């Protein structure tokens, strides 16, 4: 049975993945000044979500086994790829697909 701390860790990974998409979206734009490049809604929102993710991770580690953390964190790579394909219209190449497959397979092997 999955406890609330493990669910919190999955939430943390999801929030961090959304944060990465926001930061990547900001990096894809050109800005008229150096300040606007770093002080805009995408960057502020992205870093704000990273802080939230950190707090969720700290809470999650307070009640779950440490060995589960890195395995759940690797799910973030899969989620970033999926979100990138959906929101940034990135192409899913064979290498990316095989890489995600290896990550998912590794997670499955760990929990078997």
C-alpha positions as CSV (number, residue, x, y, z in Angstrom):
1,X,0.0,0.0,0.0
2,X,1.3,3.4,-0.9
3,X,1.5,5.8,2.0
4,X,1.0,9.6,2.0
5,X,4.8,10.3,2.0
6,X,5.3,8.3,-1.2
7,X,2.4,10.2,-2.8
8,X,4.0,13.4,-1.6
9,X,7.2,12.4,-3.3
10,X,5.4,11.8,-6.5
11,X,3.7,15.2,-6.1
12,X,7.1,16.8,-5.6
13,X,8.5,15.1,-8.8
14,X,5.4,16.3,-10.7
15,X,5.8,19.9,-9.5
16,X,9.5,19.9,-10.4
17,X,8.7,18.6,-13.8
18,X,6.2,21.4,-14.5
19,X,8.8,23.8,-13.2
20,X,11.3,22.5,-15.7
21,X,8.8,23.0,-18.5
22,X,8.2,26.6,-17.4
23,X,11.9,27.4,-17.3
24,X,12.4,25.8,-20.7
25,X,9.5,27.7,-22.2
26,X,11.2,30.9,-20.9
27,X,14.5,30.0,-22.4
28,X,12.9,29.5,-25.8
29,X,11.9,33.2,-25.9
30,X,13.9,36.2,-26.7
31,X,13.7,39.2,-24.4
32,X,14.4,42.9,-25.0
33,X,16.6,43.3,-21.9
34,X,18.8,41.3,-19.6
35,X,16.5,41.9,-16.6
36,X,13.3,40.7,-18.5
37,X,15.2,37.5,-19.4
38,X,15.4,36.6,-15.7
39,X,12.4,38.5,-14.2
40,X,9.4,37.2,-16.0
41,X,6.4,35.1,-15.0
42,X,7.9,31.8,-16.4
43,X,11.1,32.1,-14.5
44,X,9.6,33.3,-11.3
45,X,6.9,30.7,-11.5
46,X,9.4,28.0,-12.3
47,X,11.7,28.8,-9.4
48,X,8.7,29.1,-7.1
49,X,7.6,25.6,-8.1
50,X,11.2,24.4,-7.4
51,X,11.0,25.7,-3.9
52,X,7.6,24.0,-3.4
53,X,9.1,20.8,-4.8
54,X,12.0,21.0,-2.3
55,X,9.6,21.5,0.6
56,X,7.5,18.5,-0.5
57,X,10.6,16.4,-0.9
58,X,11.8,17.2,2.6
59,X,8.4,16.3,4.0
60,X,8.2,13.1,2.0
61,X,11.7,11.9,3.2
62,X,10.5,12.4,6.8
63,X,8.2,9.5,6.5
64,X,9.4,7.1,3.8
65,X,12.4,4.9,3.3
66,X,15.3,6.7,1.7
67,X,15.9,3.9,-0.8
68,X,12.6,4.9,-2.6
69,X,13.6,8.5,-3.2
70,X,16.0,8.1,-6.2
71,X,13.7,5.6,-7.9
72,X,10.7,8.0,-7.6
73,X,12.9,10.9,-8.7
74,X,13.8,9.1,-11.9
75,X,10.1,9.3,-12.8
76,X,10.7,13.0,-13.3
77,X,12.7,12.3,-16.4
78,X,9.7,10.4,-17.9
79,X,7.3,13.1,-16.9
80,X,9.4,16.0,-18.4
81,X,9.7,14.1,-21.7
82,X,5.9,13.6,-21.8
83,X,5.2,17.2,-20.8
84,X,7.7,18.5,-23.4
85,X,6.0,16.5,-26.1
86,X,2.5,17.9,-25.1
87,X,3.3,21.5,-24.3
88,X,6.4,22.3,-26.2
89,X,5.7,20.1,-29.2
90,X,9.0,18.3,-28.9
91,X,9.6,15.3,-31.1
92,X,9.8,11.9,-29.5
93,X,12.9,10.2,-31.1
94,X,13.7,6.5,-30.9
95,X,16.6,7.3,-28.5
96,X,14.3,9.2,-26.1
97,X,11.7,6.5,-26.3
98,X,14.3,3.8,-25.5
99,X,15.8,5.9,-22.7
100,X,12.4,6.3,-21.1
101,X,11.8,2.6,-21.5
102,X,15.0,1.9,-19.6
103,X,14.0,4.2,-16.8
104,X,10.6,2.6,-16.5
105,X,12.1,-0.9,-16.7
106,X,14.7,0.1,-14.0
107,X,11.9,1.3,-11.7
108,X,9.9,-1.9,-12.2
109,X,13.0,-4.1,-11.5
110,X,13.7,-2.2,-8.3
111,X,10.2,-2.7,-7.0
112,X,9.9,-6.4,-8.0
